[in-house]
Amino acid sequence: MAIYAIGDVQGCADSLTALVGQLPFRAGRDQLWFVGDLVNRGPRSARVLRMVMAAGPHAISVLGNHDLHLLAVACGARQASASDTLDDVLRASDAQTLVDFVRHRPLAHHDQGVLMVHAGVLPDWNLGQTLALANEVSRRLQSSHWQDFMHEMYGNAPAHWRDGLRGHTRLRAIVNVLTRIRYLRPNGELEFKCKTNPSAAPADLLPWFAVPRRKTARQRMVFGHWSTLGLRITPKLMGLDTGCVWGSFLTAARLDDGAIFQQVAIDGRASD
């Protein structure tokens, strides 16, 4: 079995179709892993979701911040912003099926020795803790009370993780790490405003993966979320958000040998 990990699609269904078409993908044998943000900002989010759904167990996707935003808008916990392009999902005849599919995606996936999350992890989190915390959120999202958390999900606080956090505050902190993290301050505080490439970031900010003594440093990881970081491939890290929705590339990486496949963005924007 070969596994192809694919960066942030964000509604770019034509680019995804073209990329998958160039992969030596064996239907029924290989897997496609998606790093999250299947939807939003691009023009065809509903089509992307249907493509992933149609692949059944051969497609694995973790939740990204835009996927969670879809859930929040769908249940009325959040108003759509001017830059959102979610109407093709929300107004679809199968909207409830699409929303339920997203709601049942995990926030972290581990298989074949590889951990996949959307954005990253805290330096003090090991593999087991990361998976356990992600599952806490999944249990809430898959429950009959999932909308309650959607109303409490947004916000940058708490800026520091504590094991003793409880309730919605704890779930929000987990979501912020797994789906939004880029930089940390020297005191461990999460910093959400800076989105630039590390070469242009303030000197007091460290990318999450560069913090010394990170407990997952020996763990192979796949992530997305950070388009200004671009393609980042090291022996233990694969950063695959190459900004397809912004007109750049959609990228796939074969996990067993690191082979890279790229498709130039071909989707027009649904709106400015």
N, C-alpha and C positions, 0 to 999 in steps of 0.2 A: 504494500500500500504506500502510495506517495501522498504527501500532504502539501498543498499549495496555499500559503497564507497570502491574503489579499488586503491591501490598504483601504483607507476610508473611501467608500463608494459615493456616499452622499447623494443618492438619487441619480447618478450618472449611469443609467441602464445601458445606453448604447456603448459606452466605453467598457462596461463590464462584459457585455456580450462579446465584443471584439477581443478583449483580453482572454476570456475563457476559451474562445475559439482558437487562439494560438497556443494554448497549453497542451502538452501531451497527456491530457487528462483522460483516464480510463473510467468511463461511467460504470458505476456499480462496484468499483474497486478503490478508487482514490477519494480523497476528501478535499474540500475547499474550506479553509478557515478564514473568517472575516473578522477584522480587528474592531468592528463596531462602527457606528455612524453609517449605517446603511442608507439613512434617509436625510433629507433636508438640504436646502440651498441649491441642489441640482433639480432638474425638471421632471424626473420620472421615479419618484420614491416608491409609489405603489407597484410599479413594474419590477423594481429591484426586489422588493419584499416577496412578490410572487415567484420570482426566479429562485430565490433562496429557499422558499417554502417547497417549491417543486423538487428540489434536490433531496429533500427528506433528510435522513441521517447522514448523508454524505456532505452536507453543508453545516458547519458549526459557526455561529456568530455570537460574539459577546456584545453586551450593551455599551454604547457610547453615549456621550452627553446629548447628542441630537436625537438619538432613539428615545432616551428618557424624556426629552422635551416633547416629542410626539405624544407620549403617554400623558404628560401633564396637560397638553392642549386638548387631547381627545376627551379627557374626563372633566374639563372645565376648570382645572386648577390653575391654568395659566392662559393668558391671551396670546395668540400668535403674534409674532413681531413682523415688522414690515419686510424683513429679509427671509422669513420662513417661506418654504414652498411645499407645504404639507396638504394642500387642499385635495390633491388627487388621491391621497389616502383617506382623508376625513370624509370626503364626499363619495367615495366608492361604494358600490353596492355590497361589497364584501368588507367594508371598513371594520366591522367588529372582529372579523376573522383576522385581518391584518394586525389590528391593535393587540388582540390576544396573543398572536404569534410573537410580537415584539415583547410583550409583557412576560413571556415564558423563556426568554433568552437569559443565559447566565451573565454574571459580571466578570467571571474568570473561568478559564478552561485550561485543564492540564492533561496532557496525553503525550505519549512517546517521549517523555522527558522534557517537554516544552510547555511553558506557561504562557498563555495569551491573555492579555488585558487590553483595554482600550488605551489608557493613558500611561499608567505606571503604578509603582508601589512605593510605600514609605521605606526608608532604609532599615528600620527596625522590624519590618514585617518579614517573616520567613515564608516559605512556600505554604506550609500547613496553615499558618494564620491567615494568609491572604485568601486561600480557598474557603476557609471557615467564615471569614468576615463577608466575603462576596456572597456566600450562601445565606447569611442572615438577611441581606437585602432581597435576594431572590425569593426567600420564603414569604416576605411581606408582599412583594410585587405579584406573586402568584396566589395570594390569598384573596378572600372576598372583601377585604378592607384595604386594598391597594391604593384606592383613591385618597385615603387619609394621609398617607405619606407624600403623595404628589403635592398636596397643599403645603407641606413642610420641607420639601426637598431643596428649594432654592436658598442660596445664601452662602457666604464665605466662612461663616463661623460654625464650629470652632476652628481656629487656625492651627491648633496643635492637637495631635491625636493623644488620647488617654484611654487606656484599657477600661477604665471605669465609666466611660460615657454610656448613657442609657437612652432608650426611647428613640424618638425621631432625630434627636441631636446626634446620636451614635450612627444611625443609618445615613444621615446627611454627610457626616464626616467620611464614612466609608465610600459613599458615592463620589464625593469630591476628590478623593485620592484616586480611585480606580478609573474615573472618567474625565478628570480635569487637570490632574497634576502635570506640571512642567518643571517648576523651579521650587527650591527650598532656600530659606535664609539660613545663616550659620547656626541659629538657635533652634532649627528644626521647623520653623513656621512655614506653612504653605503660602506661596505667593502666586496669585492668579492673574495679575494684571499684565505681567510681561509675557509676550508670546513670540518674541524675536528669536533668531538663531543664537545659540550660546556665544558665538564670536562677537555679537553686538550687545550682549546682555550686561547689566551692571555687574561690577566685580564681586559684589557681595551675594550674588545669586548663584546657586549651583543646580545644574540639571539633576533631576532625581536619581538618574543612573550613575552620576559621577560622585555622589556623596561617599566619602571613605567608609569602609567597613559595612557596606550595604549587605544585609543578610542573604539577599538573592543574587549576589555577585557571581556565584558559580552556577546559577540556574539559567538555562537557555530561555530567553523571553522574546516574545513577539508583541509589538504594540503599534499604535497609530497616533492619531490625535494632533500631532505636532507638524503641520505642513511646512513651517519655516525651518524646521530641522532637516527636512528632506530625507532622502534615503540614507539610512545609517545601518551599516552591516559590520558587526564585529563577531568574533567567535561565539559570544554569548548573547548578543543583542541584535534584533532585527526591528528597526523603526521603518514602517512602510507607508506612512502618510506622505505621498509625494504631490499633493495638491491637485488632484484630478478636477475637482469642482472649480478650481481657480484657473483652469486652462492648461495645466501642466500634464502630468502622467498619472495613470493608474498602474500600480505595481503589484506583482505577485512574486513570492519567493518560495522555491521548493525547499522544504525543511531538511531533507536528508542530505543534500549536497550544496545548498545555498545558491542554486541557479536562479537568476533574476530574469523576469519577463515583464515588459512594460508596454503599455498602450497609450499613445498620445490621446489626450482628451478630445472627444468628438461630440460631446453633448452640448447643445446650446443652453444657456441659462433660462430658467422658467421666468425669472423676473430680475430686474436690476437691483 
